[in-house]
Amino acid sequence: MSSNPMHLPRVYGLLAEFERPEELVEAARRAREAGYRRMDAYTPFPIHGLSDALGFGRTKLPLVVLAGGLIGCATALGMQWFSTTIHYPINVGGRPLASWPSFIPITFELTVLFAAVFAVLGMLGMNGLPMPYHPVFNAPRFAFASRDRFFLCIEAKDPLFNERSIRAFFESVGAREVVEVEE
Amino acid sequence: MNGETDVAAPHALERFQRPALFLGAGALAVCAIGAFFAPAQFFRSYLSAYLFWTGIALGCMAVAMLNHVTGGAWGLPIRRPLESATRTLPLMLLLFLPILFGARKIYEWADPARVAQDPVLRHKSLYLNVPFFSIRALLYFGAWLGFAYFLNRWSREQDATGGRAISRRLQLLSSAGLVAYGLTVTFASIDWAMSLEPHWFSTMYGVLFIAGQGLSAFAFIVVVLVLLSDRAPFAGYVGPRHYHDLGKLMLAFVMFWAYVSFSQYLIIWAGNLPEEIPWYLRRLQGGWGWIGLAILLFHFVLPFLMLLPASANRNPRVLGAVAGLVVFMQLVNVFWMTQPAFAGGRLRIHWMDLLAPIGVGGVWFGAFLWQLGRRPLLPLNDPEMQQAAVHGAH
């Protein structure tokens, strides 16, 4: 890559187009077997088994949500305890100032609220959405990814990236067309 | 999945069926001897055991109907066990007879001497009297047996023909059935359990019973499924995804039960009214509070935390262990909700309190296994079956 002259755009990856979802899943599975790791698939609808074929691991999102829940729980308990015992203590029906049964509904609500907010923001933070520009948009036929075609892109960042061998690989698994995607 | 798949019940079922029946019958026989020496205690212990096991049978019917209404691959591997549990309801009608005979020993409103001295009970006697109590019980059982009969009959029809129209019919039946279930179980819980303390009332009580029945039935079926999971026909069919679904649903049931239980407590605690609060005082003082704490920890906190991670849900052993704990804790919960009515403010556990659940449970479980063995264990001709098998594999 270092020999790449300045005026030539850099290559983002190779994009293969498939006509049927099963072909795409099979190609992704074979690509993974061949050792490729930096790749992604683009489809008009969710396809069963595709994320397994691509080798998507488990995300860390559940931990983020758990952290959100715990923070919400602690915030609610702390806030109510502080306001009822220190900031504004009132005797209600002779009950102790810190009466935990009355804290539970708000604790529950804030736990759910924080967990949900962390889930949404964590999801956006981890997958990088919203993403107004992506190099694969440069591929001329990529608009079909939202209609009836299925795309698999092996990125140049992959350690095994080699245009000629990937092109041969894509053709061997029945790609309809293979194009180079510019950065 | 093809037509050749062996879906017959494994012989293991038969191996447990007889011991369960003998154990149950033996325990009931010992309790019957105990009844000569302490008749009141016998009927009271029997009531708790009966409510718990009937709750599982009824909860299974509700879960089966819920799955017919909503659909979902989670319901297919457990449909036959659920239906087998609904076919034990005629037995539960038979086992209700001791409660009718012992009503005077169990319920203070059934004792004319007590009613004569108590203006509130006199006032309530229009509803709370033994003949009307019996008629209502018959009505509840009429509804339950009717819905259970058609659920099982049409499901068998579908096994033979595989018709899609039958799924639709089952869905309509179940929609009506769930409404009927909600009403009958609410009234049955008022009649059979809430009226133990006839001065006290709670509008949450019926929902509390429904949540408890749904949870314990669901957990019971998960235990059965996990125990059968390494045998045909479940071994090749039930996958991690099925367990994950069941685990998530069980978590939802645990949270629903806890939500309802706490709602009743919060309202009564906040109101702090002399006619409402004694119910909780009786259950939190004199040693009963320890049982209440155990219920909080092992009926909610521990199952909730254990069912949170997806990895635990997908592991049948962990899931089965949590489900077993929940079933046991629901037994403790029923005991805690009913027995303080008789205890006079102090925690005491009679030997019949321990033996009666084994007696009723052994007989019930034997009947359940007998029914489970009589039909194929998977509804292979359900139109959704193919999809459900693919779903479970991931």
Interface residues (C-beta under 8 A of the other chain):
Chain A: H48 G49 D52 P62 L66 G93 P101 S102 I104 P105
Chain B: F262 Y265 L266 W269 A270 N272 L308 P309 A310 V390 H394
